[in-house]
Amino acid sequence: MSTYANADANASAAETVESRFLTGVLRLDALASGALGALLLLAGVVLEGPIGLSELLGLPVGLSLGVGLFLLGWTAGLLLIARRPAVRRTALREVIPVNAAWVVASVAVIFAGPDLTTLGTIVIAVQAAAVAVLAELQFNALRR
């Protein structure tokens, strides 16, 4: 355990990105992911029915619950990564592809997924665009 702590403390500048902006972007990513995850869980559990969020968006309850649970786990991971001002490049190399895959999956849901309502299509498109911007900001920080 102390070996891991020493390795973490001795990470070279080349292995980390020290940026308040980057940690802010990661925390914003976590905040947005957590909020959407909680909303999707709420939609799947509480707001089901003729006036529920699942009905308004056209998302199946199972999809809402599964994605909501994933996003809460993702939020925890992002908060762990962003807890220090110096972010490991390896962590960024894991976060960026997941965010990119999220954007691709969102587009797939719009075009080939469940029969979304107009509002559902807009919500998924807007959150996908926001995730794409976050991934781009994270990628730019990695290149520095």
CYANA upper distance limits for C-alpha pairs under 8 A (distance plus 0.5 A):
  1 MET  CA      5 ALA  CA      6.93
  2 SER  CA      6 ASN  CA      6.51
  3 THR  CA      7 ALA  CA      6.55
  4 TYR  CA      8 ASP  CA      6.55
  5 ALA  CA      9 ALA  CA      6.58
  6 ASN  CA     10 ASN  CA      6.47
  7 ALA  CA     11 ALA  CA      6.67
 11 ALA  CA     15 GLU  CA      6.64
 11 ALA  CA     16 THR  CA      7.51
 12 SER  CA     16 THR  CA      7.18
 13 ALA  CA     17 VAL  CA      7.52
 15 GLU  CA     88 ARG  CA      6.39
 15 GLU  CA     89 ARG  CA      6.11
 15 GLU  CA     90 THR  CA      8.13
 16 THR  CA     86 ALA  CA      6.23
 16 THR  CA     87 VAL  CA      5.75
 16 THR  CA     88 ARG  CA      4.75
 16 THR  CA     89 ARG  CA      5.67
 17 VAL  CA     86 ALA  CA      5.83
 17 VAL  CA     87 VAL  CA      5.63
 17 VAL  CA     88 ARG  CA      6.80
 17 VAL  CA     89 ARG  CA      6.96
 17 VAL  CA    141 ALA  CA      7.72
 17 VAL  CA    142 LEU  CA      7.45
 17 VAL  CA    144 ARG  CA      8.29
 18 GLU  CA     22 LEU  CA      8.23
 18 GLU  CA     85 PRO  CA      6.06
 18 GLU  CA     86 ALA  CA      4.53
 18 GLU  CA     87 VAL  CA      6.66
 19 SER  CA     23 THR  CA      6.91
 19 SER  CA     85 PRO  CA      6.70
 19 SER  CA     86 ALA  CA      7.17
 19 SER  CA     87 VAL  CA      8.45
 20 ARG  CA     24 GLY  CA      6.48
 20 ARG  CA     85 PRO  CA      6.68
 21 PHE  CA     25 VAL  CA      6.67
 22 LEU  CA     26 LEU  CA      6.68
 22 LEU  CA    137 LEU  CA      8.28
 22 LEU  CA    138 GLN  CA      7.20
 22 LEU  CA    141 ALA  CA      7.08
 23 THR  CA     27 ARG  CA      6.57
 23 THR  CA     82 ALA  CA      5.64
 23 THR  CA     83 ARG  CA      8.22
 23 THR  CA     84 ARG  CA      8.15
 23 THR  CA     85 PRO  CA      6.84
 23 THR  CA     87 VAL  CA      7.92
 24 GLY  CA     28 LEU  CA      6.54
 24 GLY  CA     82 ALA  CA      8.36
 25 VAL  CA     29 ASP  CA      6.58
 25 VAL  CA    134 LEU  CA      7.27
 25 VAL  CA    137 LEU  CA      7.95
 25 VAL  CA    138 GLN  CA      7.82
 26 LEU  CA     30 ALA  CA      6.67
 26 LEU  CA     78 LEU  CA      6.82
 26 LEU  CA     79 LEU  CA      7.95
 26 LEU  CA     81 ILE  CA      8.37
 26 LEU  CA     82 ALA  CA      6.46
 26 LEU  CA    138 GLN  CA      8.33
 27 ARG  CA     31 LEU  CA      6.53
 27 ARG  CA     78 LEU  CA      7.49
 27 ARG  CA     79 LEU  CA      6.86
 27 ARG  CA     82 ALA  CA      6.88
 28 LEU  CA     32 ALA  CA      6.57
 29 ASP  CA     33 SER  CA      6.46
 29 ASP  CA     75 THR  CA      8.29
 29 ASP  CA     78 LEU  CA      7.98
 29 ASP  CA    131 VAL  CA      8.15
 29 ASP  CA    134 LEU  CA      7.33
 30 ALA  CA     34 GLY  CA      6.38
 30 ALA  CA     74 TRP  CA      7.94
 30 ALA  CA     75 THR  CA      5.08
 30 ALA  CA     76 ALA  CA      7.97
 30 ALA  CA     78 LEU  CA      6.10
 30 ALA  CA     79 LEU  CA      6.81
 31 LEU  CA     35 ALA  CA      6.57
 31 LEU  CA     75 THR  CA      7.66
 32 ALA  CA     36 LEU  CA      6.60
 33 SER  CA     37 GLY  CA      6.41
 33 SER  CA     71 LEU  CA      6.07
 33 SER  CA     72 LEU  CA      7.52
 33 SER  CA     74 TRP  CA      7.75
 33 SER  CA     75 THR  CA      6.34
 34 GLY  CA     38 ALA  CA      6.53
 34 GLY  CA     71 LEU  CA      6.62
 34 GLY  CA     72 LEU  CA      5.87
 34 GLY  CA     74 TRP  CA      8.47
 34 GLY  CA     75 THR  CA      5.94
 35 ALA  CA     39 LEU  CA      6.61
 36 LEU  CA     40 LEU  CA      6.55
 36 LEU  CA     68 GLY  CA      7.54
 36 LEU  CA     71 LEU  CA      7.87
 37 GLY  CA     41 LEU  CA      6.67
 37 GLY  CA     67 VAL  CA      7.30
 37 GLY  CA     68 GLY  CA      4.32
 37 GLY  CA     69 LEU  CA      6.91
 37 GLY  CA     70 PHE  CA      7.90
 37 GLY  CA     71 LEU  CA      5.36
 37 GLY  CA     72 LEU  CA      6.06
 38 ALA  CA     42 LEU  CA      6.53
 38 ALA  CA     68 GLY  CA      6.64
 38 ALA  CA     72 LEU  CA      7.74
 39 LEU  CA     43 ALA  CA      6.47
 39 LEU  CA     68 GLY  CA      7.86
 40 LEU  CA     44 GLY  CA      6.61
 40 LEU  CA     64 SER  CA      5.42
 40 LEU  CA     65 LEU  CA      6.74
 40 LEU  CA     67 VAL  CA      7.67
 40 LEU  CA     68 GLY  CA      5.45
 41 LEU  CA     45 VAL  CA      6.57
 41 LEU  CA     64 SER  CA      6.67
 41 LEU  CA     65 LEU  CA      5.54
 41 LEU  CA     68 GLY  CA      5.55
 41 LEU  CA     69 LEU  CA      7.56
 42 LEU  CA     46 VAL  CA      5.82
 42 LEU  CA     47 LEU  CA      6.77
 43 ALA  CA     47 LEU  CA      5.09
 43 ALA  CA     48 GLU  CA      6.71
 43 ALA  CA     52 GLY  CA      7.29
 43 ALA  CA     53 LEU  CA      5.78
 43 ALA  CA     54 SER  CA      6.33
 43 ALA  CA     61 VAL  CA      8.00
 43 ALA  CA     64 SER  CA      7.31
 43 ALA  CA     65 LEU  CA      8.46
 44 GLY  CA     48 GLU  CA      6.55
 44 GLY  CA     54 SER  CA      7.27
 44 GLY  CA     61 VAL  CA      5.27
 44 GLY  CA     62 GLY  CA      7.61
 44 GLY  CA     64 SER  CA      5.97
 44 GLY  CA     65 LEU  CA      5.95
 45 VAL  CA     61 VAL  CA      8.35
 45 VAL  CA     65 LEU  CA      8.16
 47 LEU  CA     51 ILE  CA      8.05
 47 LEU  CA     52 GLY  CA      4.84
 47 LEU  CA     53 LEU  CA      6.23
 47 LEU  CA     54 SER  CA      7.64
 48 GLU  CA     52 GLY  CA      5.09
 48 GLU  CA     53 LEU  CA      7.19
 48 GLU  CA     54 SER  CA      6.62
 48 GLU  CA     55 GLU  CA      7.69
 48 GLU  CA     61 VAL  CA      8.05
 49 GLY  CA     54 SER  CA      8.30
 49 GLY  CA     55 GLU  CA      7.36
 50 PRO  CA     55 GLU  CA      6.84
 51 ILE  CA     55 GLU  CA      6.91
 51 ILE  CA     56 LEU  CA      7.43
 52 GLY  CA     56 LEU  CA      6.81
 53 LEU  CA     57 LEU  CA      6.58
 54 SER  CA     58 GLY  CA      6.07
 54 SER  CA     59 LEU  CA      5.51
 54 SER  CA     60 PRO  CA      6.84
 54 SER  CA     61 VAL  CA      6.91
 54 SER  CA     64 SER  CA      8.06
 55 GLU  CA     59 LEU  CA      7.37
 56 LEU  CA    117 THR  CA      7.26
 56 LEU  CA    119 LEU  CA      7.53
 56 LEU  CA    120 GLY  CA      7.53
 57 LEU  CA    116 LEU  CA      6.40
 57 LEU  CA    117 THR  CA      5.76
 57 LEU  CA    118 THR  CA      7.99
 57 LEU  CA    119 LEU  CA      6.22
 57 LEU  CA    120 GLY  CA      4.32
 57 LEU  CA    121 THR  CA      7.97
 57 LEU  CA    123 VAL  CA      8.49
 58 GLY  CA    114 PRO  CA      7.52
 58 GLY  CA    115 ASP  CA      6.54
 58 GLY  CA    116 LEU  CA      4.74
 58 GLY  CA    117 THR  CA      5.71
 58 GLY  CA    120 GLY  CA      6.61
 59 LEU  CA     63 LEU  CA      7.13
 59 LEU  CA     64 SER  CA      7.03
 59 LEU  CA    114 PRO  CA      7.09
 59 LEU  CA    115 ASP  CA      8.19
 59 LEU  CA    116 LEU  CA      6.91
 59 LEU  CA    120 GLY  CA      7.94
 60 PRO  CA     64 SER  CA      6.88
 60 PRO  CA    114 PRO  CA      7.87
 61 VAL  CA     65 LEU  CA      6.67
 62 GLY  CA     66 GLY  CA      6.54
 63 LEU  CA     67 VAL  CA      6.43
 64 SER  CA     68 GLY  CA      6.33
 65 LEU  CA     69 LEU  CA      6.65
 66 GLY  CA     70 PHE  CA      6.75
 67 VAL  CA     71 LEU  CA      6.58
 68 GLY  CA     72 LEU  CA      6.87
 69 LEU  CA     73 GLY  CA      6.99
 70 PHE  CA     74 TRP  CA      6.62
 71 LEU  CA     75 THR  CA      6.47
 72 LEU  CA     76 ALA  CA      6.96
 73 GLY  CA     77 GLY  CA      6.92
 74 TRP  CA     78 LEU  CA      6.69
 75 THR  CA     79 LEU  CA      6.69
 76 ALA  CA     80 LEU  CA      6.80
 77 GLY  CA     81 ILE  CA      6.84
 78 LEU  CA     82 ALA  CA      6.60
 79 LEU  CA     83 ARG  CA      6.47
 81 ILE  CA     87 VAL  CA      7.07
 81 ILE  CA     88 ARG  CA      8.39
 81 ILE  CA     91 ALA  CA      7.42
 82 ALA  CA     87 VAL  CA      7.14
 87 VAL  CA     91 ALA  CA      7.68
 87 VAL  CA     92 LEU  CA      7.99
 88 ARG  CA     92 LEU  CA      7.17
 89 ARG  CA     93 ARG  CA      6.64
 89 ARG  CA    142 LEU  CA      7.01
 90 THR  CA     94 GLU  CA      6.96
 91 ALA  CA     95 VAL  CA      6.75
 92 LEU  CA     96 ILE  CA      6.49
 92 LEU  CA    138 GLN  CA      7.55
 92 LEU  CA    139 PHE  CA      8.26
 92 LEU  CA    142 LEU  CA      7.38
 93 ARG  CA     97 PRO  CA      7.47
 93 ARG  CA    142 LEU  CA      8.44
 94 GLU  CA     98 VAL  CA      7.15
 95 VAL  CA     99 ASN  CA      6.75
 96 ILE  CA    100 ALA  CA      6.67
 96 ILE  CA    135 ALA  CA      5.91
 96 ILE  CA    138 GLN  CA      7.21
 96 ILE  CA    139 PHE  CA      7.16
 97 PRO  CA    101 ALA  CA      6.46
 98 VAL  CA    102 TRP  CA      6.59
 99 ASN  CA    103 VAL  CA      6.94
 99 ASN  CA    131 VAL  CA      6.79
 99 ASN  CA    132 ALA  CA      7.54
 99 ASN  CA    134 LEU  CA      8.50
 99 ASN  CA    135 ALA  CA      6.41
100 ALA  CA    104 VAL  CA      6.93
100 ALA  CA    131 VAL  CA      8.27
100 ALA  CA    132 ALA  CA      7.15
100 ALA  CA    135 ALA  CA      7.20
101 ALA  CA    105 ALA  CA      6.50
102 TRP  CA    106 SER  CA      6.52
102 TRP  CA    128 ALA  CA      7.77
102 TRP  CA    131 VAL  CA      8.16
103 VAL  CA    107 VAL  CA      6.82
103 VAL  CA    128 ALA  CA      5.46
103 VAL  CA    129 ALA  CA      7.88
103 VAL  CA    131 VAL  CA      7.17
103 VAL  CA    132 ALA  CA      6.88
104 VAL  CA    108 ALA  CA      6.72
105 ALA  CA    109 VAL  CA      6.67
106 SER  CA    110 ILE  CA      6.84
106 SER  CA    124 ILE  CA      6.81
106 SER  CA    125 ALA  CA      7.67
106 SER  CA    128 ALA  CA      6.61
107 VAL  CA    111 PHE  CA      6.80
107 VAL  CA    124 ILE  CA      8.45
107 VAL  CA    125 ALA  CA      7.73
107 VAL  CA    128 ALA  CA      8.09
108 ALA  CA    112 ALA  CA      5.90
108 ALA  CA    113 GLY  CA      6.93
109 VAL  CA    113 GLY  CA      4.54
109 VAL  CA    114 PRO  CA      7.31
110 ILE  CA    114 PRO  CA      8.29
110 ILE  CA    116 LEU  CA      7.75
110 ILE  CA    121 THR  CA      6.52
110 ILE  CA    124 ILE  CA      7.75
110 ILE  CA    125 ALA  CA      8.19
116 LEU  CA    120 GLY  CA      5.83
116 LEU  CA    121 THR  CA      6.46
117 THR  CA    121 THR  CA      6.71
118 THR  CA    122 ILE  CA      6.76
119 LEU  CA    123 VAL  CA      6.59
120 GLY  CA    124 ILE  CA      6.63
121 THR  CA    125 ALA  CA      6.54
122 ILE  CA    126 VAL  CA      6.51
123 VAL  CA    127 GLN  CA      6.68
124 ILE  CA    128 ALA  CA      6.53
125 ALA  CA    129 ALA  CA      6.67
126 VAL  CA    130 ALA  CA      6.74
127 GLN  CA    131 VAL  CA      6.66
128 ALA  CA    132 ALA  CA      6.64
129 ALA  CA    133 VAL  CA      6.83
130 ALA  CA    134 LEU  CA      6.82
131 VAL  CA    135 ALA  CA      6.58
132 ALA  CA    136 GLU  CA      6.66
133 VAL  CA    137 LEU  CA      6.74
134 LEU  CA    138 GLN  CA      6.66
135 ALA  CA    139 PHE  CA      6.51
136 GLU  CA    140 ASN  CA      6.64
137 LEU  CA    141 ALA  CA      6.81
138 GLN  CA    142 LEU  CA      6.79
139 PHE  CA    143 ARG  CA      6.92
140 ASN  CA    144 ARG  CA      7.25
